[in-house]
Amino acid sequence: MNKTEEPGTDDKPPMRDLLVSAAFELFTERGYENTTIDDIVRLAGVGRRSFFRYFPTKEDVVFPDHEHALAEMVAYLQAAHSDQDPVTTACGAARVVMRMYAENPAFSARRYALTRRVPALKTYEISVVWQYERTLAAYLERRFSHLPDGGVRAYTVAAAVVAAHNYGLRTWLRAGATGDAAASVDPALDMVRRTFHEPEDAVVLIARTGTPLWQVVQKVETALKRDSSGS
Amino acid sequence: MNKTEEPGTDDKPPMRDLLVSAAFELFTERGYENTTIDDIVRLAGVGRRSFFRYFPTKEDVVFPDHEHALAEMVAYLQAAHSDQDPVTTACGAARVVMRMYAENPAFSARRYALTRRVPALKTYEISVVWQYERTLAAYLERRFSHLPDGGVRAYTVAAAVVAAHNYGLRTWLRAGATGDAAASVDPALDMVRRTFHEPEDAVVLIARTGTPLWQVVQKVETALKRDSSGS
C-alpha cells in the first residue's frame, strides 16, 4: 500500500470546510441572525482566530467559493482566443460561476434559501454579482475598443450576460437544484449571444410582411453592392 | 398681498433638506467614516430622533431621493400605454432616475465623488440600482408574458437598460455634471432599444456580402409568403 492510498488524516476535511459546514448547520437550525461567530467556531472545534483567517465577516462564510470563481473567470478571459466572438467568450466566462454552483447542488440550494430570507446576505450577493459583471465589462471594453460605442456596449453586454446567467441559475435553484444547471443556464446565455452577436461583413434587411418583392429586391441590391468590397 | 406670496417661514428649507446638507458638509470636510449621526444633527440644529424619522441609517442620507425616484418610476410604468414597445417604455422609466440626478447637478457630483471613495456607500448604491432593475424586470415580465423566453428576456433587458443608463450617467458625472445629462444617457439607452426592439410582423434576412442576388431574392420571397397572412 503506498502513501497516497492511506486513509486517515488526509481524508479529514480542511478547516475552512469545517467552518462552512458548522456555520450552515447553525444558520439552518437557529437562523442566520441568531448565530454568532463564537457559536460557529465552538461547533467546528477551532479557535476564533481561525475563522478570521478564512473569512473577514460572517457574510463571507456564506459565499466561500466566490473569490475562487472570480479568479477562475479572470483566467478564462485571459486564456480566450482573440478571434472568438467577445460576447460568446463572456458567456463562457459566466459558465464558470454556473459550474461552481453545479458542483455542490445541495449547498447551493441551502444558500439560496438562506440568501432569500436574510436581507444582509441579499445585499452581499448583489455586490458579489457586481464584481463578476465588472470583470466581464473590463474584458469586453478591451475587445470593443475599436467600436464608437464600445464602452457602453461593454457594460450593457456584461449586465445582460450576468442577468441571463442568474435567471437560468435561479430557475435551476428554485427547482431544488436537482436537474442539470446547464440546461437552464445555456439557453438563457444563448439568447444574449444571439441578440448581441452581429456577424461582421453582413447585410441585415428588415422588411414589413406584405412589402412588394420588387421593393425589397431593390433594397437588397443596393445594400449588397455598397457593402461588398469585391465589386 | 395674498398668502402664497408671503416670504418668510415658507422659504425655510424643510428639516429633511437641512439634514442632507449638514451631512454632506461634514462628509466633505472630515470624511464619511469620521462623521457621526450626532455630528450631523448638531450641525443641522435638530434632535437625533428627527434624523431617524427621515433616514433609517447614515447611508440613507446619501441617497435621499431614491425612494421618490423609485415611486415615480413605478407610476411611469403604470401610466404607460400598452401599445408602446415595452423596451422603449423601460428606457423612458430609466430616464426618471436620470432627471433626478440632472435636477441637482452639484449635489449629484458631490455624491458621486463620495460614493467612489466609500465602499459601504458603493455597496448601498449597488443595491439601490438593483431595486430599479427589479422594478423594470417586473414590468417587462408582464409585457413579455406571451413570449416563450419572456422571463429571461425581461430580466436581461432590464439589466441592459440599467447598465446603459448608468454608463451614460457616469460619463456625465465624470465630466463634472456640467453639461446635459440627457446627451450622455439618451444615446446609451437608444443602443439598448435598437438592440432589443424587434418589430412584430416583420421579416429579418441576413446575407453575407457577395451573395448572388437571385439567391437572396429566393429567400426573401419564401419568407414574405410564409409570414404574410394576406396571401
Contacts between the chains, C-beta under 8 A, distances in Angstrom:
chain1	res1	chain2	res2	distance
A	122	B	127	7.9
A	123	B	123	6.5
A	123	B	127	5.0
A	126	B	126	5.6
A	126	B	127	5.3
A	126	B	130	5.0
A	127	B	122	7.9
A	127	B	123	5.0
A	127	B	126	5.3
A	127	B	127	7.7
A	130	B	126	5.0
A	149	B	187	7.6
A	149	B	191	5.7
A	151	B	167	6.6
A	151	B	171	8.0
A	152	B	164	5.7
A	152	B	167	4.5
A	152	B	168	6.9
A	152	B	187	7.8
A	152	B	188	4.6
A	152	B	191	6.0
A	153	B	191	6.7
A	155	B	163	4.9
A	155	B	164	7.2
A	155	B	166	7.5
A	155	B	167	4.7
A	156	B	160	4.9
A	156	B	163	4.8
A	156	B	164	4.8
A	156	B	167	7.2
A	156	B	188	7.8
A	156	B	191	6.8
A	156	B	192	6.2
A	156	B	195	7.9
A	158	B	163	7.1
A	159	B	159	4.2
A	159	B	160	5.7
A	159	B	162	6.8
A	159	B	163	3.4
A	160	B	156	4.9
A	160	B	159	5.7
A	160	B	160	4.7
A	160	B	163	7.6
A	162	B	159	6.9
A	163	B	133	8.0
A	163	B	155	4.8
A	163	B	156	4.8
A	163	B	158	7.1
A	163	B	159	3.4
A	163	B	160	7.6
A	164	B	152	5.7
A	164	B	155	7.2
A	164	B	156	4.8
A	166	B	155	7.5
A	167	B	151	6.6
A	167	B	152	4.5
A	167	B	155	4.7
A	167	B	156	7.2
A	168	B	152	6.9
A	187	B	149	7.6
A	187	B	152	7.8
A	188	B	152	4.6
A	188	B	156	7.7
A	191	B	149	5.7
A	191	B	152	6.0
A	191	B	153	6.7
A	191	B	156	6.8
A	192	B	156	6.2
A	195	B	156	7.9
A	195	B	195	6.2
A	195	B	196	6.7
A	196	B	195	6.7
A	199	B	206	6.9
A	201	B	208	6.9
A	201	B	209	5.6
A	202	B	206	5.7
A	202	B	207	6.8
A	202	B	208	5.9
A	202	B	209	6.7
A	203	B	206	7.3
A	203	B	207	5.4
A	203	B	208	7.9
A	203	B	209	6.1
A	204	B	204	6.7
A	204	B	205	7.5
A	204	B	206	5.6
A	205	B	204	7.6
A	205	B	205	5.1
A	205	B	207	7.7
A	205	B	220	7.9
A	206	B	199	6.8
A	206	B	202	5.8
A	206	B	203	7.3
A	206	B	204	5.6
A	207	B	202	6.8
A	207	B	203	5.3
A	207	B	205	7.7
A	207	B	220	7.5
A	207	B	224	7.3
A	208	B	199	7.7
A	208	B	201	6.9
A	208	B	202	5.9
A	208	B	203	7.9
A	209	B	201	5.6
A	209	B	202	6.7
A	209	B	203	6.1
A	209	B	224	6.1
A	209	B	227	4.5
A	209	B	228	4.4
A	209	B	229	7.7
A	209	B	230	8.0
A	210	B	224	7.4
A	210	B	228	5.3
A	210	B	230	5.8
A	211	B	224	6.8
A	213	B	217	7.4
A	213	B	220	6.9
A	213	B	221	6.0
A	213	B	224	6.8
A	216	B	220	5.2
A	216	B	224	7.2
A	217	B	213	7.4
A	217	B	217	5.5
A	217	B	220	7.2
A	220	B	205	7.9
A	220	B	207	7.6
A	220	B	213	6.8
A	220	B	216	5.2
A	220	B	217	7.2
A	220	B	220	6.8
A	221	B	213	6.0
A	224	B	207	7.3
A	224	B	209	6.0
A	224	B	210	7.4
A	224	B	211	6.8
A	224	B	213	6.8
A	224	B	216	7.2
A	227	B	209	4.5
A	228	B	209	4.4
A	228	B	210	5.2
A	229	B	209	7.7
A	230	B	209	7.9
A	230	B	210	5.6
A	231	B	210	8.0
